[in-house]
């Protein structure tokens, strides 16, 4: 019995003495989180903050001229009060349908997405008669705003193993007596076709990695044609994770 008690006491002492996980660096000081050097971080931040113009590929429809316009509080990469407008309607079966939004006096119809861009490059001095600003048709009666999310710490979130997120979801209902019951969803990893992982980014956890949404915010907000590794958001994500 004494031996058992001694073993238990020793085990408890060792457990208490064992170092816990290191805290992630956290500060609003513009410094790298250590995954890249400060020079790389500053270069990525400059790309994130850069204002784009028509000559750079901005438009024809867009929300903002830089990533920073929507992600800047309290520092570049944070959230903001800026929102995106998403619309649609339901069909006779009650299923949600993406909107059809005519522009250019009805000569073009924007389809296949829920986003309604806030801005357009026309009309302008070069094309005074071109009217392409999106306006919501009355039938698109489902309308919602989505606030710009903070990007701080996303690199560390990406590093969390899928099994950890599954475990948290499994424990929540039991530990909160049903008040909280998270759902870990498996989503495709867009840059690795055929691969799935637990979603953790985006308004609905629709992305599992920082590469997957890389081109999406830039293309949606600025209407750029981007690749995953040329996206301004991807460049910023590579170090904006403090």
C-alpha positions as CSV (number, residue, x, y, z in Angstrom):
1,X,0.0,0.0,0.0
2,X,2.8,2.4,0.9
3,X,4.6,1.6,-2.4
4,X,1.4,2.3,-4.3
5,X,0.9,5.6,-2.5
6,X,4.5,6.6,-3.2
7,X,4.1,5.8,-6.9
8,X,0.9,7.8,-7.1
9,X,2.5,10.7,-5.3
10,X,5.5,10.6,-7.5
11,X,3.3,10.5,-10.7
12,X,1.3,13.4,-9.5
13,X,4.5,15.4,-8.7
14,X,5.9,14.7,-12.2
15,X,2.6,15.6,-13.8
16,X,2.5,18.9,-12.0
17,X,6.1,19.6,-12.9
18,X,5.7,18.8,-16.6
19,X,5.8,21.9,-18.7
20,X,2.6,22.9,-20.5
21,X,2.3,24.0,-24.1
22,X,3.9,27.3,-25.0
23,X,1.6,30.3,-25.3
24,X,1.3,31.7,-28.8
25,X,2.9,35.1,-29.2
26,X,0.2,37.8,-29.1
27,X,0.6,41.5,-29.5
28,X,-0.6,44.3,-31.7
29,X,3.0,45.4,-32.4
30,X,3.4,44.7,-36.1
31,X,6.0,42.0,-35.4
32,X,6.3,38.6,-37.0
33,X,5.1,35.6,-35.0
34,X,8.5,33.9,-35.6
35,X,7.5,31.7,-38.5
36,X,9.1,34.2,-40.9
37,X,11.7,36.9,-40.4
38,X,10.6,40.5,-39.9
39,X,11.7,41.6,-43.3
40,X,9.5,39.0,-45.0
41,X,6.6,40.0,-42.7
42,X,7.0,43.6,-43.6
43,X,7.0,42.8,-47.3
44,X,3.9,40.7,-47.0
45,X,2.2,43.4,-45.0
46,X,3.0,46.0,-47.7
47,X,1.3,43.7,-50.2
48,X,-1.7,43.4,-47.9
49,X,-1.9,47.1,-47.5
50,X,-1.3,48.1,-51.1
51,X,-4.2,50.0,-52.8
52,X,-4.9,48.7,-56.3
53,X,-6.1,50.7,-59.3
54,X,-7.8,49.8,-62.6
55,X,-4.3,49.6,-64.2
56,X,-3.4,46.9,-61.7
57,X,-6.5,44.8,-62.6
58,X,-9.1,46.3,-60.2
59,X,-12.7,45.7,-61.2
60,X,-15.0,45.7,-63.0
61,X,-17.0,45.1,-59.8
62,X,-15.3,45.3,-56.4
63,X,-15.8,46.1,-52.7
64,X,-12.4,47.7,-51.8
65,X,-9.0,48.6,-53.3
66,X,-6.9,46.7,-50.7
67,X,-7.1,43.9,-48.3
68,X,-6.4,46.3,-45.5
69,X,-9.6,48.3,-46.2
70,X,-11.7,45.5,-44.7
71,X,-9.1,44.1,-42.3
72,X,-7.5,46.9,-40.2
73,X,-8.7,47.2,-36.6
74,X,-6.8,47.6,-34.4
75,X,-4.0,46.9,-36.9
76,X,-3.5,45.7,-40.4
77,X,-5.0,42.2,-40.6
78,X,-7.7,42.8,-37.9
79,X,-11.4,43.0,-38.4
80,X,-13.5,46.0,-39.1
81,X,-17.1,47.4,-39.3
82,X,-17.1,46.8,-43.0
83,X,-19.6,44.2,-44.2
84,X,-20.3,42.2,-47.4
85,X,-23.9,42.0,-48.8
86,X,-25.2,38.6,-49.7
87,X,-28.6,38.0,-51.3
88,X,-30.7,35.3,-52.9
89,X,-34.2,33.8,-52.9
90,X,-36.0,30.5,-52.5
91,X,-37.6,28.5,-55.2
92,X,-41.0,26.8,-55.0
93,X,-39.5,23.9,-53.2
94,X,-38.0,26.2,-50.5
95,X,-34.5,25.7,-51.8
96,X,-32.1,28.7,-51.7
97,X,-31.2,30.0,-55.1
98,X,-28.3,32.3,-56.0
99,X,-29.4,35.7,-57.3
100,X,-29.5,36.9,-61.0
101,X,-28.3,40.5,-61.0
102,X,-28.4,42.4,-64.3
103,X,-25.8,45.1,-65.1
104,X,-25.0,47.1,-68.2
105,X,-28.6,47.9,-68.8
106,X,-29.5,44.2,-68.8
107,X,-26.9,43.2,-71.3
108,X,-25.0,41.1,-68.7
109,X,-26.4,39.1,-65.8
110,X,-24.2,38.2,-62.8
111,X,-25.0,34.7,-61.6
112,X,-23.4,31.9,-59.6
113,X,-22.7,33.8,-56.4
114,X,-24.5,35.4,-53.5
115,X,-22.2,38.5,-53.2
116,X,-23.3,41.9,-54.3
117,X,-20.3,44.2,-54.8
118,X,-20.5,47.7,-53.4
119,X,-18.5,49.4,-56.1
120,X,-17.8,49.4,-59.9
121,X,-15.3,51.0,-62.1
122,X,-17.9,52.3,-64.6
123,X,-19.2,54.7,-65.5
124,X,-16.0,56.7,-65.6
125,X,-14.3,59.2,-67.9
126,X,-13.2,56.6,-70.4
127,X,-16.6,54.8,-70.4
128,X,-19.2,57.4,-69.4
129,X,-22.2,55.5,-70.8
130,X,-21.3,52.1,-69.2
131,X,-23.5,51.5,-66.1
132,X,-22.4,48.3,-64.3
133,X,-23.1,49.0,-60.7
134,X,-24.9,46.1,-59.1
135,X,-28.4,46.7,-57.7
136,X,-30.6,44.1,-56.0
137,X,-33.7,43.0,-57.9
138,X,-36.8,42.9,-55.8
139,X,-37.2,39.1,-56.1
140,X,-33.9,38.6,-54.3
141,X,-35.6,39.0,-50.9
142,X,-33.1,37.1,-48.8
143,X,-30.5,39.6,-47.7
144,X,-27.8,39.5,-45.1
145,X,-24.6,41.3,-44.1
146,X,-21.4,39.5,-43.2
147,X,-18.9,41.5,-41.1
148,X,-15.1,41.4,-42.0
149,X,-13.3,38.9,-39.8
150,X,-10.0,39.4,-38.0
151,X,-7.1,37.4,-39.4
152,X,-5.0,37.5,-36.3
153,X,-3.8,34.1,-35.1
154,X,-5.1,32.2,-38.2
155,X,-1.7,30.6,-38.7
156,X,-1.9,29.0,-35.3
157,X,-5.5,27.9,-35.9
158,X,-4.4,26.2,-39.1
159,X,-1.8,24.3,-37.0
160,X,-4.4,22.7,-34.7
161,X,-4.8,19.0,-35.6
162,X,-8.2,17.8,-36.9
163,X,-8.4,15.3,-34.0
164,X,-8.2,18.2,-31.5
165,X,-11.2,20.0,-33.1
166,X,-13.2,16.7,-33.2
167,X,-12.4,16.1,-29.6
168,X,-13.6,19.6,-28.5
169,X,-16.8,19.1,-30.5
170,X,-17.4,15.7,-28.9
171,X,-16.9,17.0,-25.4
172,X,-18.9,20.2,-25.6
173,X,-22.4,18.7,-25.3
174,X,-21.4,16.6,-22.3
175,X,-19.5,19.3,-20.5
176,X,-22.1,22.0,-21.0
177,X,-25.1,19.7,-20.5
178,X,-26.2,20.3,-24.0
179,X,-26.0,24.1,-24.0
180,X,-23.2,24.0,-26.5
181,X,-22.8,21.3,-29.1
182,X,-20.3,22.2,-31.7
183,X,-20.1,20.4,-35.1
184,X,-16.8,19.6,-36.7
185,X,-17.4,19.6,-40.5
186,X,-15.2,18.0,-43.1
187,X,-14.6,20.2,-46.1
188,X,-12.5,19.8,-49.3
189,X,-8.9,21.3,-49.2
190,X,-9.0,23.2,-52.5
191,X,-5.3,23.2,-53.1
192,X,-5.1,19.4,-52.6
193,X,-7.9,17.8,-54.7
194,X,-9.4,14.8,-53.1
195,X,-8.2,15.8,-49.6
196,X,-10.6,16.7,-46.8
197,X,-10.0,18.3,-43.4
198,X,-12.0,19.9,-40.6
199,X,-13.2,23.4,-41.6
200,X,-12.0,26.3,-39.5
201,X,-11.9,29.4,-41.6
202,X,-14.6,31.6,-43.2
203,X,-18.0,32.6,-42.0
204,X,-19.2,29.1,-42.0
205,X,-16.0,27.2,-41.5
206,X,-16.0,26.3,-45.2
207,X,-12.3,26.3,-45.5
208,X,-9.7,24.0,-43.7
209,X,-6.5,25.8,-44.7
210,X,-5.3,29.3,-45.4
211,X,-4.4,28.5,-48.9
212,X,-8.0,27.5,-49.8
213,X,-9.6,30.9,-49.2
214,X,-6.5,32.8,-50.5
215,X,-7.9,33.9,-53.9
216,X,-11.5,34.1,-52.8
217,X,-11.5,37.2,-50.7
218,X,-9.3,39.0,-53.2
219,X,-11.4,38.0,-56.2
220,X,-14.7,38.8,-54.4
221,X,-13.6,42.1,-53.0
222,X,-11.5,43.4,-55.9
223,X,-12.6,41.1,-58.8
224,X,-9.0,40.1,-59.5
225,X,-8.2,37.0,-61.3
226,X,-5.9,35.4,-58.8
227,X,-4.0,32.1,-58.3
228,X,-3.6,30.6,-54.9
229,X,0.0,31.7,-54.6
230,X,-0.4,35.2,-56.2
231,X,-3.3,36.2,-54.0
232,X,-2.7,39.3,-51.8
233,X,-4.5,37.4,-49.0
234,X,-2.2,34.4,-49.4
235,X,0.9,36.6,-49.2
236,X,-0.5,38.3,-46.1
237,X,-1.6,35.1,-44.4
238,X,2.0,33.8,-44.7
239,X,3.0,36.1,-41.9
240,X,-0.1,38.0,-40.6
241,X,-0.7,35.5,-37.8
242,X,0.4,37.1,-34.7
